[in-house]
Amino acid sequence: MSNIVNSTSENGIVITPKAFAIEKIMLTANNGKEYNLLGTVHDIKIHEGLHRSGLFVEIFIEDAVNLPDELKISLNERIDLSLVREEYSGEKRFDLELYISGISNYSEPTPSSKAYTLTCISKHGYLNNKKLLNKPFNNTTANLIKSIIKTHLDSEVDVRCSTEKSIKGIYPNLQPIEAIAWLLRNSHDNGTPIYFYETADEGLILTSYKEILKQDVYHKYNRNPLFTETLHNSTEKGIFEEERAKIRKIISNTNISKFEATAKGAFGSVMNKIDIATKTVKPAVEFKYNELTEKLNDLPVIENTMKIGKEKIEDFKNLKQHWISENSLSFGKDIFTYHDPIGEKQLLKRNAHINNLNTNVLTVSLPGDFKFAPGKIIELEILRQADIQEELEDGRDYIDEELSGKYLVSSVIHHFSKDGYFMQTNIKKDSFIVKQVREND
């Protein structure tokens, strides 16, 4: 694979989002010697996700000298990778510090060459295995996570949310990243889930669904068949942006089953708490779907006319029961334990948000974008597949109202290959732009 793919204009500005350049890919061996891998790399995949604590990178190599044997690779070598392109809006790039964690897919495509995939992880993931945490803690979840990353993982995190109460406890012999996941289990931001993840563009991020929803829409994508800017020989910017907004492929995984979602607590649930110190059961706390105020689109996934049996879904809550054991005498008055950030209804709301985000999950293939990442909100405009005459007669819009709307980007694979730079992304939404019960005509 050449280090530069696809076309540029006379001034060096790319005219297609498929374009990219590998500026550097350098391997540093255990003896400190550096090796340039630029001529051997044929494919790169960078995996990002809201539920990934770090980047996972696959680098496919074909060479004539069998580098793993030549360099005596022991799966802890450093790779410095720089990918770049010059757009009309300025330079976009990824600069990554990676560490080899494995070698897979070994083969011999020709008698004189070897092919294999180097699997790599981020620096903080590489450092994660060197320590177990078993010390006391007393702070907010956000501050505890920030301290773990800086002290034990030699990295920085961009904290974009609050985690309310301070908590006190002892880490139960966990690796740093495991400790972060353990802290987040009972944490929330106004009843919305909190995400700890990494992107190739912005690094480590700690944010909440509440804060994500405050963003503007990152970009609007469509499946329209025509390229009007290209047909009319418009500006390089117009051609680039039109191709950037085109969906190459889309697969829908609609999960609107009300029966399954109800069982998971998406529309209602009950919190039960037992104080093991005083041997008392606290009054149960109930949650209903209409208490959720944060969502991507304007209209909910259920209507007040929807029922299971004779009972309205919006009132159906008893199927999902949460049980928590508390110890009011563990630390004393006004000192909160690991479970306290849950609050009275916050865990129930958090659980509902998580499950409702799986209402409609799409896998979408898009042209490459260095700024595209998990945690972004995007909008889709999908055309209906119907007879044109029928649409003209009934006066309905050309838009597929079920698939269109705002989505949360959940995961992304940035794929750099001989065919260009493309992305495969999973996107989710918890609401719709049209009512889910059609009114009588």
Phi, psi and omega per residue, in radians:
M1 nan 2.235 3.079
S2 -1.171 2.699 3.132
N3 -1.314 -0.198 3.073
I4 -2.194 2.263 -3.099
V5 -2.140 2.365 3.031
N6 1.275 -3.056 -2.804
S7 -1.589 2.639 2.983
T8 -2.267 2.791 3.095
S9 -1.424 -3.115 -3.095
E10 -1.080 -0.530 -3.136
N11 -1.611 0.214 3.066
G12 1.497 0.097 3.130
I13 -1.514 2.321 -3.114
V14 -1.208 2.564 3.135
I15 -2.001 0.138 3.085
T16 -2.535 2.438 3.109
P17 -1.256 -0.034 3.046
K18 -1.367 -0.257 -3.015
A19 -1.337 2.587 3.032
F20 -2.878 2.897 3.051
A21 -2.382 2.402 2.978
I22 -1.550 1.837 -3.104
E23 -1.344 -0.641 -3.116
K24 -2.742 2.434 2.906
I25 -2.557 1.735 -2.988
M26 -2.069 2.236 3.089
L27 -1.754 2.255 3.069
T28 -1.856 1.987 -3.093
A29 -1.338 3.024 -3.108
N30 -1.142 -0.385 3.108
N31 -1.541 0.091 3.117
G32 1.540 -0.113 -3.124
K33 -1.356 2.475 -3.115
E34 -1.778 2.491 3.135
Y35 -2.282 2.246 3.121
N36 -1.466 2.068 -3.102
L37 -1.703 0.127 -2.970
L38 -0.964 -0.733 -3.082
G39 -1.375 -0.114 -3.068
T40 -1.864 -0.219 -3.048
V41 -1.434 2.274 -3.117
H42 -2.051 -0.232 -3.046
D43 -2.906 2.402 3.102
I44 -2.345 2.305 3.048
K45 -2.196 2.203 3.096
I46 -1.960 2.049 -3.094
H47 -1.716 2.205 3.068
E48 -2.229 2.673 3.092
G49 -2.939 2.601 3.099
L50 -1.058 -0.439 -3.113
H51 -1.867 0.300 3.023
R52 -1.873 2.286 -3.132
S53 -1.408 -0.076 3.129
G54 -2.940 3.011 3.113
L55 -1.292 2.569 2.989
F56 -2.203 2.121 -3.012
V57 -2.141 2.316 3.080
E58 -1.956 2.187 3.138
I59 -2.097 1.950 -3.127
F60 -1.556 2.221 -3.045
I61 -2.192 2.432 2.957
E62 -2.279 2.123 -3.100
D63 -2.437 2.999 -3.088
A64 -1.817 -0.002 -3.063
V65 -2.065 -0.041 -3.129
N66 0.998 1.240 -3.066
L67 -0.951 -0.695 3.137
P68 -0.959 -0.658 3.118
D69 -1.411 -0.694 -3.109
E70 -1.114 -0.726 -3.094
L71 -1.640 -0.078 -3.088
K72 0.958 0.919 -3.103
I73 -1.121 2.235 -3.115
S74 -2.022 0.292 3.008
L75 1.224 0.655 2.936
N76 -2.516 0.268 -3.121
E77 -1.263 2.672 -3.137
R78 -1.654 2.458 3.024
I79 -2.201 2.204 3.040
D80 -1.783 2.053 -3.043
L81 -2.100 2.252 3.072
S82 -2.232 2.129 3.071
L83 -2.060 2.455 -2.981
V84 -2.666 2.722 2.882
R85 -2.734 2.643 -3.129
E86 -1.774 1.929 3.129
E87 -1.769 2.966 3.116
Y88 -1.084 -0.447 -3.128
S89 -1.583 0.019 3.136
G90 2.181 3.119 -3.109
E91 -1.341 2.371 3.037
K92 -2.083 2.422 -3.058
R93 -2.737 2.744 2.915
F94 -2.029 2.226 2.994
D95 -2.110 1.890 -2.987
L96 -2.080 2.386 2.973
E97 -1.822 1.983 -3.012
L98 -2.148 2.801 3.090
Y99 -2.314 2.316 -3.090
I100 -1.195 2.204 3.126
S101 -1.976 -0.168 3.141
G102 -3.065 2.878 3.046
I103 -2.254 2.256 -3.088
S104 -2.410 3.018 3.056
N105 0.961 0.733 3.139
Y106 -1.242 2.339 3.128
S107 -2.711 2.989 3.091
E108 -2.163 1.524 -3.092
P109 -1.116 -0.514 3.065
T110 -2.431 2.841 3.113
P111 -1.032 -0.385 -3.064
S112 -1.893 0.197 -3.109
S113 -2.444 2.711 3.067
K114 -2.136 2.508 3.113
A115 -2.250 2.493 -3.116
Y116 -2.898 2.890 3.118
T117 -2.019 2.175 3.003
L118 -1.520 2.095 3.053
T119 -1.682 2.277 -2.994
C120 -2.278 2.691 3.111
I121 -2.262 2.906 3.137
S122 -1.257 2.896 -3.114
K123 -1.009 -0.797 -3.087
H124 -1.190 -0.524 3.059
G125 -1.216 -0.633 3.117
Y126 -1.164 -0.671 -3.127
L127 -1.396 -0.160 -3.038
N128 -1.085 -0.526 -3.018
N129 -1.460 0.027 -3.035
K130 -1.626 -0.034 -3.063
K131 -2.668 2.565 2.969
L132 -1.977 2.370 3.124
L133 -1.647 2.175 3.103
N134 -2.503 0.564 -3.084
K135 -1.897 2.863 3.109
P136 -1.201 2.731 3.055
F137 -2.445 2.676 3.126
N138 -2.803 1.629 -3.128
N139 -3.055 -3.130 3.022
T140 -1.268 2.744 -3.141
T141 -1.027 -0.733 -3.122
A142 -1.074 -0.777 -3.136
N143 -1.205 -0.625 3.100
L144 -1.120 -0.765 -3.141
I145 -1.146 -0.748 3.108
K146 -1.034 -0.703 3.136
S147 -1.194 -0.731 3.126
I148 -1.039 -0.794 -3.080
I149 -1.163 -0.729 -3.105
K150 -1.292 -0.747 -3.031
T151 -1.375 -0.767 -2.981
H152 -1.834 -0.337 -3.086
L153 -2.050 0.077 3.039
D154 0.892 0.760 -3.099
S155 -2.459 3.053 3.106
E156 -2.154 2.621 3.118
V157 -2.232 2.463 3.081
D158 -1.557 1.830 -3.113
V159 -1.547 2.086 -3.043
R160 -2.052 0.142 -3.092
C161 -2.484 2.910 3.043
S162 -1.831 2.699 3.120
T163 -2.177 0.417 2.980
E164 1.010 -2.038 -2.946
K165 -1.137 2.634 2.914
S166 -1.370 2.591 3.128
I167 -2.259 2.753 -3.088
K168 -2.306 2.446 3.120
G169 3.109 -2.802 3.124
I170 -2.347 2.251 3.079
Y171 -1.112 2.211 -3.061
P172 -1.496 1.051 3.054
N173 1.040 1.039 -3.090
L174 -2.066 2.574 2.958
Q175 -1.153 2.730 -3.054
P176 -0.927 -0.832 -3.114
I177 -1.195 -0.610 3.054
E178 -1.123 -0.679 3.119
A179 -1.115 -0.665 3.101
I180 -1.112 -0.800 3.109
A181 -1.083 -0.664 3.134
W182 -1.131 -0.730 3.105
L183 -1.147 -0.647 -3.075
L184 -1.309 -0.302 -3.126
R185 -0.998 -0.671 -3.076
N186 -1.938 0.343 -3.105
S187 -1.896 2.720 -3.123
H188 -2.763 2.935 3.000
D189 -2.239 1.745 -3.077
N190 0.958 0.707 3.102
G191 1.405 0.131 3.092
T192 -1.864 2.622 -3.107
P193 -1.163 2.684 3.100
I194 -1.926 2.423 -3.087
Y195 -2.063 2.356 3.017
F196 -2.088 2.057 -3.040
Y197 -2.721 3.074 -3.139
E198 -2.314 2.465 3.013
T199 -2.098 2.665 3.139
A200 -1.165 -0.456 -3.091
D201 -1.515 -0.700 -2.990
E202 -2.008 -0.130 3.128
G203 1.457 -2.666 -3.081
L204 -1.338 2.393 -3.082
I205 -2.354 2.401 2.976
L206 -2.125 1.960 -3.094
T207 -2.555 3.040 -3.112
S208 -2.158 2.859 3.088
Y209 -1.089 -0.612 3.100
K210 -1.031 -0.800 -3.136
E211 -1.244 -0.629 3.111
I212 -1.041 -0.702 -3.099
L213 -1.198 -0.229 3.096
K214 -1.380 -0.219 -3.116
Q215 -1.232 2.691 2.908
D216 -1.323 2.794 3.063
V217 -1.084 2.221 -3.105
Y218 -1.171 -0.816 -3.133
H219 -2.843 2.727 3.113
K220 -1.924 2.254 -3.068
Y221 -2.043 2.642 -3.094
N222 -2.458 2.922 3.122
R223 -2.020 0.361 -3.085
N224 -1.088 2.435 -3.024
P225 -1.357 -0.356 -3.022
L226 -1.721 2.639 3.044
F227 -1.988 1.479 -3.028
T228 -1.179 -0.676 -3.140
E229 -1.101 -0.750 -3.131
T230 -1.178 -0.695 -3.123
L231 -1.114 -0.599 -3.088
H232 -1.682 0.229 3.098
N233 0.899 0.875 -3.111
S234 -1.369 -2.878 -3.062
T235 -1.208 2.814 3.076
E236 -1.047 -0.673 3.100
K237 -1.073 -0.786 -3.131
G238 -1.093 -0.744 3.131
I239 -1.122 -0.786 -3.136
F240 -1.069 -0.844 -3.075
E241 -1.188 -0.604 3.131
E242 -1.168 -0.745 3.101
E243 -1.183 -0.658 3.140
R244 -1.047 -0.573 -3.065
A245 -1.519 -0.040 -3.063
K246 -1.518 2.212 3.037
I247 -1.367 2.186 -3.116
R248 -1.447 -0.655 -3.106
K249 -2.744 2.549 -3.128
I250 -2.472 2.346 3.088
I251 -2.211 2.220 -3.088
S252 -1.777 2.404 3.050
N253 -2.227 1.342 -3.086
T254 -1.270 2.266 -3.100
N255 -2.212 1.044 -3.046
I256 -1.694 0.277 3.097
S257 -1.058 2.004 -3.122
K258 -1.254 -0.522 3.140
F259 -1.131 -0.838 -3.135
E260 -1.184 -0.750 -3.118
A261 -1.129 -0.641 3.118
T262 -1.096 -0.731 -3.140
A263 -1.120 -0.420 -3.138
K264 -1.613 -0.028 3.116
G265 1.507 0.387 -3.111
A266 -1.224 -0.519 -3.059
F267 -1.997 -0.076 3.121
G268 2.979 2.618 -3.136
S269 -2.894 3.054 -3.075
V270 -2.296 2.382 3.073
M271 -1.808 2.192 3.072
N272 -2.044 2.287 -3.135
K273 -2.174 2.363 3.108
I274 -2.097 2.196 3.085
D275 -1.595 1.862 -3.069
I276 -1.287 -0.281 3.122
A277 -1.313 -0.750 -3.099
T278 -1.791 -0.016 3.139
K279 0.992 0.747 3.137
T280 -2.150 2.639 3.069
V281 -1.834 2.172 -3.138
K282 -1.353 2.712 3.106
P283 -0.995 2.394 3.141
A284 -1.138 2.524 3.122
V285 -1.966 2.262 -3.086
E286 -1.847 2.581 3.097
F287 -2.246 2.422 3.073
K288 -2.169 2.667 -3.038
Y289 -1.016 -0.624 -3.081
N290 -1.183 -0.079 3.071
E291 -1.457 -0.194 3.090
L292 -1.353 2.100 3.140
T293 -1.826 -0.344 -3.111
E294 -1.698 2.159 3.047
K295 -2.763 2.863 -3.031
L296 -1.283 -0.807 -3.096
N297 -1.983 3.070 -2.975
D298 -1.353 -0.542 -2.967
L299 -1.885 2.436 -3.039
P300 -1.295 2.982 -3.140
V301 -1.473 -0.249 3.082
I302 -2.227 2.683 3.061
E303 -1.983 2.788 -3.081
N304 -1.243 -0.120 3.087
T305 -1.610 -0.154 -3.124
M306 -1.339 2.390 -3.071
K307 -2.348 2.721 2.871
I308 -2.033 1.924 -2.973
G309 1.188 -2.198 3.131
K310 -1.760 -0.021 -3.060
E311 -1.805 2.391 3.107
K312 -1.154 2.454 3.139
I313 -1.054 -0.623 -3.113
E314 -1.162 -0.278 3.090
D315 -1.832 0.026 -3.030
F316 -1.587 1.845 -2.989
K317 -2.289 -0.335 -2.955
N318 -1.338 -0.182 -3.108
L319 -1.236 -0.541 -3.141
K320 -1.867 1.947 -3.127
Q321 -2.005 2.292 3.062
H322 -1.878 2.404 3.127
W323 -2.194 2.285 3.137
I324 -2.327 2.346 3.044
S325 -1.665 2.244 3.094
E326 -2.036 2.805 3.082
N327 -2.349 1.659 -3.038
S328 -1.185 -0.282 -3.112
L329 -1.834 0.210 -3.044
S330 -1.199 -0.734 -3.124
F331 -2.155 -0.370 -3.087
G332 2.023 -3.132 -3.054
K333 -1.213 2.439 3.051
D334 1.124 0.320 3.004
I335 -2.028 2.109 -2.952
F336 -1.657 2.453 3.134
T337 -1.600 -3.129 -3.106
Y338 -0.963 -0.575 -3.086
H339 -1.458 -0.254 -2.978
D340 -1.146 -0.523 3.115
P341 -1.040 -0.264 -3.106
I342 -1.077 -0.676 -3.101
G343 1.224 -2.917 -3.085
E344 -1.423 -0.806 -3.097
K345 -2.076 -0.047 -2.960
Q346 -1.146 -0.698 3.095
L347 -1.111 -0.667 -3.128
L348 -1.147 -0.747 3.106
K349 -1.165 -0.744 3.128
R350 -1.041 -0.791 3.135
N351 -1.105 -0.686 3.126
A352 -1.138 -0.739 3.099
H353 -1.028 -0.817 -3.102
I354 -1.042 -0.775 -3.083
N355 -1.325 -0.617 3.120
N356 -1.218 -0.444 3.091
L357 -1.185 -0.234 3.082
N358 -1.634 0.180 -3.135
T359 -1.031 -0.783 3.113
N360 -2.440 1.997 -3.104
V361 -2.038 2.191 3.127
L362 -2.039 2.501 2.941
T363 -1.849 2.069 -2.990
V364 -2.184 2.383 3.045
S365 -1.789 2.230 -3.064
L366 -2.296 2.773 2.976
P367 -1.113 2.765 -3.048
G368 -1.139 2.509 -3.140
D369 -2.640 1.994 -3.079
F370 -1.153 -0.393 -3.111
K371 -1.650 -0.160 3.141
F372 -1.271 2.311 -3.039
A373 -2.814 2.813 2.996
P374 -0.975 2.583 -3.117
G375 1.600 -0.162 3.066
K376 -1.426 2.680 2.993
I377 -1.872 2.189 3.113
I378 -2.113 2.896 3.129
E379 -2.189 2.384 3.086
L380 -1.910 2.456 3.004
E381 -2.159 1.757 -3.043
I382 -1.876 2.249 3.121
L383 -1.302 2.540 3.036
R384 -1.214 2.588 3.043
Q385 -1.814 1.663 -3.094
A386 -2.702 2.966 3.121
D387 -1.211 2.287 -3.082
I388 -1.054 -0.735 -3.107
Q389 -1.078 -0.695 3.122
E390 -1.081 -0.744 -3.127
E391 -1.159 -0.686 3.134
L392 -1.149 -0.633 -3.091
E393 -1.278 -0.751 -3.071
D394 -1.507 -0.078 3.053
G395 1.284 0.136 -3.112
R396 -1.383 2.766 -3.098
D397 -1.202 2.861 3.094
Y398 -1.485 -0.076 -3.027
I399 -1.530 2.357 2.989
D400 -1.310 1.809 -3.007
E401 -1.306 -0.328 3.114
E402 -1.328 -0.765 -3.089
L403 -1.525 -0.449 -3.119
S404 -1.323 2.858 3.119
G405 2.185 -2.992 -3.114
K406 -1.535 2.484 3.139
Y407 -2.330 2.666 2.997
L408 -1.650 2.260 3.072
V409 -1.322 2.062 -3.082
S410 -1.667 -0.729 3.133
S411 -2.640 2.732 -3.112
V412 -2.501 2.442 2.913
I413 -2.022 1.958 3.037
H414 -1.472 2.050 -3.028
H415 -2.014 2.025 3.114
F416 -1.924 2.089 -3.084
S417 -2.567 -3.085 3.128
K418 -1.118 -0.358 3.122
D419 -1.489 -0.171 -3.138
G420 2.143 -2.950 -3.098
Y421 -1.818 2.017 3.116
F422 -2.300 2.891 3.134
M423 -2.284 2.517 2.928
Q424 -2.034 2.153 -3.047
T425 -2.272 2.508 2.967
N426 -1.738 2.229 -3.138
I427 -2.192 2.638 -3.041
K428 -2.364 2.688 2.991
K429 -2.489 2.679 -3.074
D430 -2.033 0.217 -3.060
S431 -2.842 3.066 -3.023
F432 -2.308 2.931 3.058
I433 -1.721 0.026 3.136
V434 -2.429 2.609 3.127
K435 -1.107 2.551 -3.109
Q436 -1.524 -0.046 3.010
V437 -2.135 2.063 -3.075
R438 -1.302 2.299 3.126
E439 -1.228 2.668 3.128
N440 -1.120 2.325 -3.133
D441 -1.311 nan nan
